[in-house]
């Protein structure tokens, strides 16, 4: 059944006008939801479709900020429905604003926070919703929201570190590709034609680049098709064979270490949050595996789950894990034996977060000289292709 958005105008018990948005299957259900929230409907009409709101993306930092604000509302014992509705009015992201208004409406109608979020799993994610549900059942919602907020902040920080490290070399390589393509496609062929008209013997390098440029001008559509085909094939390989792609990337020493650190930091962070929320070990392992989103790690976690399911200890499965680093195996084993697995997961997560930060900085340091050498090489090749014929012409004139 499709879900629609309805804008309503109503009166509260104090006689004040209230406006908002509710999602429902039809007009009658929307009317009932507004009445159940304690309001007297004045008008209810289907919300106009907003392309920006439907296509907009809710970012991780926005969910993190909402998590912190929700924790403050619960600690201050403010009515959750009114509090979330107030947060929605201050939200600049239109799509997230509608989500918060719907959650506020559901909570005011008597639903739990987790069941209200259930309708918006695509926004919050399975891990977030299931963790909140377990925390509500165990009565640790405030503590869990604090842990969730910390986990989201650290995940966002790790993402920014990686993106920041890759952004500079990516921009340099794109600029270098565009500049060299322009020189090879237009500049060098014109120089080659000019020198050839004067009877100058062109060097092999100039002839090769001029031929490449002429073919690019004549068959640009073929080059474009090859580039687009390569991109499509790469995306298909990533989506259909993620394990193969991960194995290839892990063979690159620096990249593999960063990927392992990111996966372990996220896995242990979510495992700590899930266990502290009251989830069982099997459920916590499953959610942590989904949050990490690494095929190589998933195989180890599936093996851990199978060992725990038949009654064996977590340490037994960790001893047979191939992807999980030895440091994490030792610390998690010690945490299980001492009964402090939650705290030990946090320790492991902090360790790999710091280690990944250092590795990303080291990777950036390594990439800088590689970029310099690459730029120098491309500039040298293009310069030789242009200036070698000029040198030959000067020798002939002398």
DRENMIVEX-897010 format. One line per field, with one value per residue (C-alpha): residue in three letters; chain; x, y, z; residue number from 1. Coordinates in pm, 1 decimal, always signed. Last residue first. Layout:
<nodes>
residuo	c(Ala, ...)
cadena	c(A, ...)
x	c(X, ...)
y	c(Y, ...)
z	c(Z, ...)
num	c(NUM, ...)
</nodes>
This chain:
<nodes>
residuo	c(Unk, Unk, Unk, Unk, Unk, Unk, Unk, Unk, Unk, Unk, Unk, Unk, Unk, Unk, Unk, Unk, Unk, Unk, Unk, Unk, Unk, Unk, Unk, Unk, Unk, Unk, Unk, Unk, Unk, Unk, Unk, Unk, Unk, Unk, Unk, Unk, Unk, Unk, Unk, Unk, Unk, Unk, Unk, Unk, Unk, Unk, Unk, Unk, Unk, Unk, Unk, Unk, Unk, Unk, Unk, Unk, Unk, Unk, Unk, Unk, Unk, Unk, Unk, Unk, Unk, Unk, Unk, Unk, Unk, Unk, Unk, Unk, Unk, Unk, Unk, Unk, Unk, Unk, Unk, Unk, Unk, Unk, Unk, Unk, Unk, Unk, Unk, Unk, Unk, Unk, Unk, Unk, Unk, Unk, Unk, Unk, Unk, Unk, Unk, Unk, Unk, Unk, Unk, Unk, Unk, Unk, Unk, Unk, Unk, Unk, Unk, Unk, Unk, Unk, Unk, Unk, Unk, Unk, Unk, Unk, Unk, Unk, Unk, Unk, Unk, Unk, Unk, Unk, Unk, Unk, Unk, Unk, Unk, Unk, Unk, Unk, Unk, Unk, Unk, Unk, Unk, Unk, Unk, Unk, Unk, Unk, Unk, Unk, Unk, Unk, Unk, Unk, Unk, Unk, Unk, Unk, Unk, Unk, Unk, Unk, Unk, Unk, Unk, Unk, Unk, Unk, Unk, Unk, Unk, Unk, Unk, Unk, Unk, Unk, Unk, Unk, Unk, Unk, Unk, Unk, Unk, Unk, Unk, Unk, Unk, Unk, Unk, Unk, Unk, Unk, Unk, Unk, Unk, Unk, Unk, Unk, Unk, Unk, Unk, Unk, Unk, Unk, Unk, Unk, Unk, Unk, Unk, Unk, Unk, Unk, Unk, Unk, Unk, Unk, Unk, Unk, Unk, Unk, Unk, Unk, Unk, Unk, Unk, Unk, Unk, Unk, Unk, Unk, Unk, Unk, Unk, Unk, Unk, Unk, Unk, Unk, Unk, Unk, Unk, Unk, Unk, Unk, Unk, Unk, Unk, Unk, Unk, Unk, Unk, Unk, Unk, Unk, Unk, Unk, Unk, Unk, Unk, Unk, Unk, Unk, Unk, Unk, Unk, Unk, Unk, Unk, Unk, Unk, Unk, Unk, Unk, Unk, Unk, Unk, Unk, Unk, Unk, Unk, Unk, Unk, Unk, Unk, Unk, Unk, Unk, Unk, Unk, Unk, Unk, Unk, Unk, Unk, Unk, Unk, Unk, Unk, Unk, Unk, Unk, Unk, Unk, Unk, Unk, Unk, Unk, Unk, Unk, Unk, Unk, Unk, Unk, Unk, Unk, Unk, Unk, Unk, Unk, Unk, Unk, Unk, Unk, Unk, Unk, Unk, Unk, Unk, Unk, Unk, Unk, Unk, Unk, Unk, Unk, Unk, Unk, Unk, Unk, Unk, Unk, Unk, Unk, Unk, Unk, Unk, Unk, Unk, Unk, Unk, Unk, Unk, Unk, Unk, Unk, Unk, Unk, Unk, Unk, Unk, Unk, Unk, Unk, Unk, Unk, Unk, Unk, Unk, Unk, Unk, Unk, Unk, Unk, Unk, Unk, Unk, Unk, Unk, Unk, Unk, Unk, Unk, Unk, Unk, Unk, Unk, Unk, Unk, Unk, Unk, Unk, Unk, Unk, Unk, Unk, Unk, Unk, Unk, Unk, Unk)
cadena	c(A, A, A, A, A, A, A, A, A, A, A, A, A, A, A, A, A, A, A, A, A, A, A, A, A, A, A, A, A, A, A, A, A, A, A, A, A, A, A, A, A, A, A, A, A, A, A, A, A, A, A, A, A, A, A, A, A, A, A, A, A, A, A, A, A, A, A, A, A, A, A, A, A, A, A, A, A, A, A, A, A, A, A, A, A, A, A, A, A, A, A, A, A, A, A, A, A, A, A, A, A, A, A, A, A, A, A, A, A, A, A, A, A, A, A, A, A, A, A, A, A, A, A, A, A, A, A, A, A, A, A, A, A, A, A, A, A, A, A, A, A, A, A, A, A, A, A, A, A, A, A, A, A, A, A, A, A, A, A, A, A, A, A, A, A, A, A, A, A, A, A, A, A, A, A, A, A, A, A, A, A, A, A, A, A, A, A, A, A, A, A, A, A, A, A, A, A, A, A, A, A, A, A, A, A, A, A, A, A, A, A, A, A, A, A, A, A, A, A, A, A, A, A, A, A, A, A, A, A, A, A, A, A, A, A, A, A, A, A, A, A, A, A, A, A, A, A, A, A, A, A, A, A, A, A, A, A, A, A, A, A, A, A, A, A, A, A, A, A, A, A, A, A, A, A, A, A, A, A, A, A, A, A, A, A, A, A, A, A, A, A, A, A, A, A, A, A, A, A, A, A, A, A, A, A, A, A, A, A, A, A, A, A, A, A, A, A, A, A, A, A, A, A, A, A, A, A, A, A, A, A, A, A, A, A, A, A, A, A, A, A, A, A, A, A, A, A, A, A, A, A, A, A, A, A, A, A, A, A, A, A, A, A, A, A, A, A, A, A, A, A, A, A, A, A, A, A, A, A, A, A, A, A, A, A, A, A, A, A, A, A, A, A, A, A, A, A, A)
x	c(+7106.7, +6757.8, +6764.3, +6880.6, +6607.5, +6345.3, +6471.4, +6442.4, +6089.6, +6005.4, +6136.0, +5946.8, +5586.8, +5612.6, +5881.9, +5647.9, +5363.6, +5586.7, +5746.6, +5409.8, +5278.5, +5587.3, +5595.1, +5228.5, +5284.9, +5597.4, +5415.1, +5115.0, +5335.9, +5510.5, +5172.3, +5025.8, +5267.3, +5182.2, +4810.1, +4852.1, +5033.6, +4743.7, +4498.7, +4712.7, +4715.8, +4336.7, +4295.8, +4505.2, +4302.9, +3972.9, +4121.2, +4212.1, +3885.9, +3686.2, +3897.5, +3841.0, +3468.0, +3447.1, +3632.7, +3371.3, +3087.7, +3272.6, +3328.0, +3248.1, +3615.4, +3635.6, +3433.4, +3643.2, +3968.5, +3849.4, +3747.6, +4090.6, +4285.7, +4079.8, +4097.1, +4477.0, +4503.9, +4324.8, +3979.2, +4012.6, +4105.6, +3881.5, +3951.7, +4058.0, +3765.6, +3520.8, +3651.1, +3668.1, +3297.3, +3228.2, +3054.8, +2686.3, +2579.5, +2461.1, +2783.6, +2985.5, +2744.5, +2752.8, +3131.4, +3137.2, +2892.7, +3116.6, +3423.8, +3244.6, +3103.2, +3453.8, +3552.4, +3222.9, +3253.5, +2937.4, +3047.5, +2689.8, +2553.3, +2810.8, +2738.6, +2369.1, +2433.4, +2679.2, +2434.4, +2155.3, +2375.0, +2504.3, +2158.8, +2040.3, +2019.9, +2110.3, +2465.0, +2508.0, +2399.1, +2616.0, +2926.6, +2866.5, +2812.9, +3153.0, +3320.3, +3203.3, +3261.4, +3618.6, +3689.9, +3568.7, +3754.6, +4077.9, +4053.9, +3989.2, +4284.2, +4518.0, +4407.6, +4464.4, +4820.6, +4925.8, +4734.2, +4634.9, +4333.3, +4190.0, +4186.3, +4026.2, +3763.8, +3678.7, +3644.1, +3420.1, +3202.0, +3123.2, +2777.7, +2768.0, +3138.0, +3160.9, +2852.0, +2998.4, +3325.0, +3141.3, +2934.6, +3244.9, +3435.2, +3140.2, +3116.5, +3486.3, +3470.9, +3158.0, +3324.0, +3628.0, +3399.3, +3198.3, +3519.0, +3598.2, +3727.5, +3859.5, +3998.4, +4158.3, +4330.8, +4459.6, +4594.8, +4766.6, +4919.9, +5036.3, +5204.3, +5352.9, +5495.4, +5651.8, +5795.5, +5971.4, +5836.6, +6054.1, +6018.8, +5890.3, +5737.6, +5382.6, +5479.0, +5571.2, +5233.2, +5035.8, +5223.7, +5168.6, +4796.9, +4782.6, +4966.3, +4725.5, +4381.8, +4344.4, +4675.9, +4667.2, +4297.8, +4337.8, +4641.0, +4440.4, +4134.7, +4341.3, +4554.7, +4243.4, +4086.7, +4410.7, +4451.3, +4086.7, +4116.2, +4447.0, +4287.5, +3958.7, +4107.1, +4241.2, +3940.4, +3701.5, +3887.0, +3898.1, +3538.1, +3418.8, +3611.6, +3455.5, +3108.6, +3162.0, +3290.9, +2987.4, +2749.2, +2908.1, +2901.2, +2534.6, +2451.8, +2627.9, +2430.2, +2111.4, +2184.8, +2224.5, +1894.7, +1708.5, +1826.1, +1485.1, +1539.1, +1243.0, +1320.4, +1686.0, +1592.8, +1372.2, +1641.2, +1894.2, +1654.7, +1588.4, +1954.5, +2083.3, +1811.0, +1883.2, +1765.0, +1637.0, +1547.2, +1401.8, +1141.7, +819.4, +999.5, +1085.1, +738.0, +771.5, +1105.3, +972.4, +678.1, +327.6, +63.6, -87.1, +150.1, +437.8, +294.7, +245.3, +597.2, +740.4, +546.8, +673.8, +1028.1, +1006.7, +861.7, +1149.8, +1398.0, +1269.9, +1271.4, +1625.0, +1624.5, +1502.8, +1389.6, +1019.8, +1104.5, +1280.2, +960.8, +761.8, +1018.5, +969.0, +589.8, +578.9, +847.0, +683.4, +982.4, +1135.9, +1461.3, +1662.2, +1426.6, +1443.5, +1824.1, +1850.8, +1627.9, +1856.0, +2163.4, +1992.7, +1872.2, +2229.4, +2353.2, +2074.8, +2173.1, +2542.5, +2464.2, +2299.5, +1935.7, +1925.9, +1692.4, +1513.9, +1169.9, +1218.5, +1357.2, +1084.3, +814.8, +479.1, +195.6, +60.6, -279.7, -535.3, -660.1, -854.3, -984.0, -878.1, -924.7, -599.3, -524.7, -282.2, -558.3, -756.6, -462.5, -413.6, -784.1, -794.0, -483.3, -649.7, -955.9, -749.1, -563.3, -261.3, -115.2, +170.5, +114.0, +223.3, +185.6, -9.3, -144.8, -387.5, -431.3, -757.5, -590.0, -693.2, -521.3, -676.2, -598.4, -447.0, -324.6, -83.1, -112.2, +170.8, +92.8, +187.3, +137.7, +0.0)
y	c(+2674.8, +2656.1, +2274.8, +2273.3, +2521.0, +2300.9, +1992.3, +2180.4, +2288.1, +1925.7, +1824.9, +2108.7, +1991.6, +1616.9, +1687.5, +1923.6, +1670.3, +1393.8, +1620.7, +1755.6, +1400.7, +1290.7, +1597.2, +1551.2, +1186.2, +1262.4, +1531.9, +1305.5, +1028.5, +1282.3, +1382.1, +1031.3, +916.3, +1202.7, +1146.7, +779.7, +875.6, +1102.6, +820.7, +580.5, +814.6, +854.8, +481.1, +411.4, +656.2, +502.0, +154.8, +213.0, +389.2, +94.4, -157.2, +31.2, +61.1, -312.9, -369.4, -171.1, -377.9, -707.9, -646.7, -992.8, -1064.0, -1361.8, -1187.6, -872.9, -1069.0, -1245.0, -912.1, -767.0, -1062.6, -1086.0, -710.5, -713.0, -1020.6, -851.9, -978.5, -1115.6, -1476.7, -1566.3, -1909.9, -1784.2, -1543.3, -1832.8, -1996.3, -1659.9, -1604.3, -1912.3, -2221.6, -2291.6, -2394.4, -2040.5, -1886.4, -2081.8, -1999.5, -1633.2, -1623.0, -1788.4, -1531.4, -1260.9, -1399.8, -1414.2, -1065.2, -923.6, -1016.8, -885.3, -548.4, -352.2, -256.5, -167.1, -496.2, -693.5, -488.9, -566.7, -940.1, -943.2, -755.0, -997.5, -1293.8, -1129.1, -1043.1, -684.5, -483.7, -136.4, -181.2, -481.3, -285.5, +18.5, -193.6, -396.8, -73.5, +55.5, -283.5, -309.2, +57.1, +58.1, -285.0, -182.5, +149.5, -13.7, -289.8, -40.9, +174.8, -126.1, -242.8, +100.9, +124.5, -225.7, -257.9, -624.8, -521.0, -342.7, -662.8, -863.0, -593.4, -592.9, -972.1, -966.5, -692.7, -902.9, -793.0, -431.1, -349.3, -534.1, -357.3, -21.0, -101.8, -218.8, +99.2, +317.8, +122.6, +141.9, +517.4, +561.2, +324.7, +496.0, +837.0, +710.8, +572.1, +896.6, +1096.5, +904.3, +1175.4, +1416.1, +1137.1, +975.5, +1303.4, +1337.0, +981.5, +1033.8, +1358.0, +1176.7, +902.4, +1138.5, +1363.7, +1069.1, +923.1, +1247.8, +1456.9, +1506.1, +1869.7, +1937.3, +2275.5, +2139.6, +1867.6, +2126.9, +2301.0, +1976.8, +1844.1, +2170.8, +2153.4, +1786.1, +1874.1, +2148.9, +1996.4, +1641.3, +1597.7, +1939.6, +1913.5, +1560.5, +1667.8, +1945.8, +1727.2, +1439.4, +1669.8, +1838.2, +1500.5, +1375.0, +1685.8, +1678.2, +1310.0, +1368.0, +1644.1, +1467.1, +1136.0, +1245.7, +1466.4, +1183.9, +948.0, +1194.7, +1303.6, +942.1, +884.4, +1195.6, +1085.1, +743.2, +907.9, +1134.2, +846.6, +633.2, +918.0, +985.9, +618.1, +593.3, +889.5, +747.8, +420.2, +588.9, +772.1, +463.7, +224.8, +97.2, -254.1, -237.9, +116.4, +25.5, -273.2, -55.0, +215.5, -44.4, -188.7, +153.1, +259.5, -70.9, -93.6, +249.4, +594.6, +727.7, +404.4, +273.1, +550.2, +368.3, +192.8, +531.0, +556.1, +198.7, +290.8, +604.0, +414.7, +473.9, +654.0, +894.0, +1166.8, +937.2, +882.0, +1254.0, +1334.9, +1065.1, +1210.2, +1557.7, +1423.7, +1255.5, +1568.4, +1775.4, +1515.2, +1562.0, +1938.9, +1963.5, +2296.9, +2153.7, +2414.3, +2328.7, +1959.5, +2007.7, +2157.5, +1858.4, +1634.2, +1812.8, +1816.6, +1442.1, +1368.6, +1552.4, +1713.0, +1498.2, +1701.0, +1380.2, +1263.0, +1592.3, +1602.9, +1251.7, +1355.7, +1653.2, +1427.7, +1185.6, +1473.3, +1600.5, +1253.8, +1213.4, +1547.0, +1449.5, +1129.6, +1311.4, +1292.3, +1297.2, +1506.8, +1353.1, +1349.3, +1682.5, +1856.8, +1719.8, +1846.4, +1684.3, +1897.2, +1766.9, +1606.4, +1802.8, +1812.0, +2102.7, +2199.1, +1887.1, +1884.9, +1774.0, +1512.0, +1298.9, +1046.1, +1313.0, +1382.2, +1010.2, +958.8, +1234.9, +1091.3, +751.3, +902.5, +1090.8, +779.9, +557.7, +793.0, +1037.2, +1340.4, +1698.7, +1993.7, +2296.5, +2385.8, +2661.5, +2729.9, +2653.2, +2513.3, +2158.4, +2189.0, +2323.4, +2183.4, +2255.7, +1950.4, +1874.0, +1517.8, +1292.5, +968.6, +606.8, +339.5, +0.0)
z	c(-3911.0, -4057.6, -4046.4, -3683.5, -3586.9, -3752.9, -3567.2, -3237.4, -3325.4, -3403.6, -3058.0, -2886.3, -2922.7, -2853.0, -2594.5, -2407.8, -2409.4, -2272.4, -2011.4, -1891.0, -1849.3, -1657.3, -1433.6, -1346.4, -1260.0, -1054.4, -857.9, -804.3, -668.7, -445.7, -294.0, -268.2, +3.1, +238.0, +177.5, +264.3, +585.0, +682.0, +608.9, +812.7, +1112.2, +1106.0, +1058.8, +1367.3, +1575.6, +1465.4, +1502.4, +1866.3, +1948.5, +1813.1, +2007.0, +2332.2, +2261.7, +2197.8, +2525.6, +2714.3, +2570.7, +2619.5, +2988.9, +3128.8, +3195.6, +2958.8, +2690.6, +2712.3, +2697.4, +2381.2, +2232.4, +2309.0, +2169.0, +1849.5, +1791.3, +1822.3, +1597.5, +1308.8, +1197.9, +843.4, +915.6, +1205.8, +1358.1, +1702.7, +1695.5, +1671.2, +1985.2, +2164.6, +2104.5, +2310.9, +2177.0, +2226.4, +1876.5, +1797.6, +1924.5, +1668.3, +1384.0, +1477.7, +1477.5, +1134.0, +1000.7, +1150.0, +973.4, +636.3, +690.1, +741.0, +385.4, +250.3, +420.0, +499.9, +854.4, +950.0, +820.5, +1019.9, +1331.0, +1295.9, +1268.0, +1556.4, +1779.2, +1692.7, +1783.9, +2103.2, +2231.5, +2220.2, +2540.3, +2418.8, +2557.0, +2326.8, +2021.1, +2100.3, +2156.0, +1840.4, +1645.7, +1756.2, +1704.5, +1342.8, +1257.4, +1384.9, +1234.1, +888.4, +890.8, +1004.5, +745.1, +466.4, +576.9, +589.3, +244.3, +92.7, +224.6, +116.3, -215.3, -204.2, +1.6, -302.3, -508.6, -228.6, -181.1, -552.9, -558.3, -250.5, -399.0, -707.7, -817.5, -695.6, -738.2, -1070.9, -1202.0, -1100.7, -1279.4, -1591.0, -1601.1, -1562.3, -1829.2, -2066.0, -2015.7, -2096.5, -2395.8, -2529.6, -2498.4, -2691.3, -2961.6, -2977.9, -3020.6, -3338.9, -3569.2, -3306.5, -3089.0, -3397.0, -3478.5, -3120.9, -3112.1, -3446.9, -3319.7, -3004.7, -3208.1, -3467.4, -3196.0, -3010.0, -3330.6, -3419.7, -3709.2, -4016.6, -4116.8, -4466.8, -4390.0, -4420.8, -4172.1, -3911.2, -3937.6, -3943.7, -3640.6, -3452.1, -3525.8, -3421.2, -3095.0, -2988.7, -3049.1, -2916.9, -2736.2, -2568.8, -2477.2, -2343.1, -2139.9, -1974.6, -1906.3, -1766.2, -1550.0, -1409.2, -1330.6, -1173.2, -956.9, -842.1, -748.7, -570.1, -357.6, -286.0, -175.0, +163.6, +231.5, +145.5, +378.1, +665.6, +610.7, +626.7, +949.3, +1104.5, +995.3, +1150.9, +1470.1, +1494.0, +1425.8, +1698.6, +1952.0, +1876.9, +1904.0, +2239.5, +2375.7, +2225.2, +2402.4, +2739.9, +2698.1, +2568.0, +2839.0, +2946.5, +2807.5, +2569.6, +2461.3, +2407.4, +2191.1, +1970.4, +1947.0, +1837.1, +1580.8, +1428.8, +1413.1, +1274.2, +1009.6, +863.3, +967.3, +633.9, +454.5, +778.7, +780.0, +869.6, +1154.7, +1304.0, +1457.4, +1583.6, +1742.1, +1910.4, +2057.0, +1926.6, +2129.6, +1873.0, +1991.5, +1896.4, +1547.5, +1488.5, +1607.9, +1381.2, +1084.4, +1160.6, +1188.7, +847.5, +689.8, +826.2, +703.2, +347.5, +372.3, +508.9, +696.0, +1026.9, +1282.4, +1250.5, +1272.1, +1606.1, +1746.7, +1623.0, +1788.1, +2119.6, +2099.0, +2037.8, +2295.1, +2582.1, +2761.7, +3034.0, +3024.2, +2980.3, +2705.8, +2519.6, +2551.5, +2405.6, +2116.4, +2050.4, +2040.8, +1802.7, +1582.1, +1551.2, +1457.2, +1199.2, +1046.2, +1053.7, +863.8, +579.3, +478.8, +100.6, -106.3, -402.2, -248.1, -72.3, -377.8, -600.3, -369.3, -433.3, -300.5, +24.7, +12.1, +208.1, +563.7, +707.9, +1050.3, +1237.2, +1615.7, +1773.1, +2039.0, +1836.1, +1777.1, +1589.6, +1353.4, +1293.8, +1227.7, +963.7, +791.9, +786.1, +622.5, +360.7, +243.6, +310.8, +568.6, +622.8, +843.7, +795.3, +1028.0, +1135.2, +1475.5, +1571.8, +1939.8, +2120.1, +2430.1, +2337.4, +1999.2, +1681.0, +1336.9, +994.5, +805.3, +525.2, +398.4, +275.4, +97.3, +166.9, -97.0, +0.0)
num	c(398, 397, 396, 395, 394, 393, 392, 391, 390, 389, 388, 387, 386, 385, 384, 383, 382, 381, 380, 379, 378, 377, 376, 375, 374, 373, 372, 371, 370, 369, 368, 367, 366, 365, 364, 363, 362, 361, 360, 359, 358, 357, 356, 355, 354, 353, 352, 351, 350, 349, 348, 347, 346, 345, 344, 343, 342, 341, 340, 339, 338, 337, 336, 335, 334, 333, 332, 331, 330, 329, 328, 327, 326, 325, 324, 323, 322, 321, 320, 319, 318, 317, 316, 315, 314, 313, 312, 311, 310, 309, 308, 307, 306, 305, 304, 303, 302, 301, 300, 299, 298, 297, 296, 295, 294, 293, 292, 291, 290, 289, 288, 287, 286, 285, 284, 283, 282, 281, 280, 279, 278, 277, 276, 275, 274, 273, 272, 271, 270, 269, 268, 267, 266, 265, 264, 263, 262, 261, 260, 259, 258, 257, 256, 255, 254, 253, 252, 251, 250, 249, 248, 247, 246, 245, 244, 243, 242, 241, 240, 239, 238, 237, 236, 235, 234, 233, 232, 231, 230, 229, 228, 227, 226, 225, 224, 223, 222, 221, 220, 219, 218, 217, 216, 215, 214, 213, 212, 211, 210, 209, 208, 207, 206, 205, 204, 203, 202, 201, 200, 199, 198, 197, 196, 195, 194, 193, 192, 191, 190, 189, 188, 187, 186, 185, 184, 183, 182, 181, 180, 179, 178, 177, 176, 175, 174, 173, 172, 171, 170, 169, 168, 167, 166, 165, 164, 163, 162, 161, 160, 159, 158, 157, 156, 155, 154, 153, 152, 151, 150, 149, 148, 147, 146, 145, 144, 143, 142, 141, 140, 139, 138, 137, 136, 135, 134, 133, 132, 131, 130, 129, 128, 127, 126, 125, 124, 123, 122, 121, 120, 119, 118, 117, 116, 115, 114, 113, 112, 111, 110, 109, 108, 107, 106, 105, 104, 103, 102, 101, 100, 99, 98, 97, 96, 95, 94, 93, 92, 91, 90, 89, 88, 87, 86, 85, 84, 83, 82, 81, 80, 79, 78, 77, 76, 75, 74, 73, 72, 71, 70, 69, 68, 67, 66, 65, 64, 63, 62, 61, 60, 59, 58, 57, 56, 55, 54, 53, 52, 51, 50, 49, 48, 47, 46, 45, 44, 43, 42, 41, 40, 39, 38, 37, 36, 35, 34, 33, 32, 31, 30, 29, 28, 27, 26, 25, 24, 23, 22, 21, 20, 19, 18, 17, 16, 15, 14, 13, 12, 11, 10, 9, 8, 7, 6, 5, 4, 3, 2, 1)
</nodes>
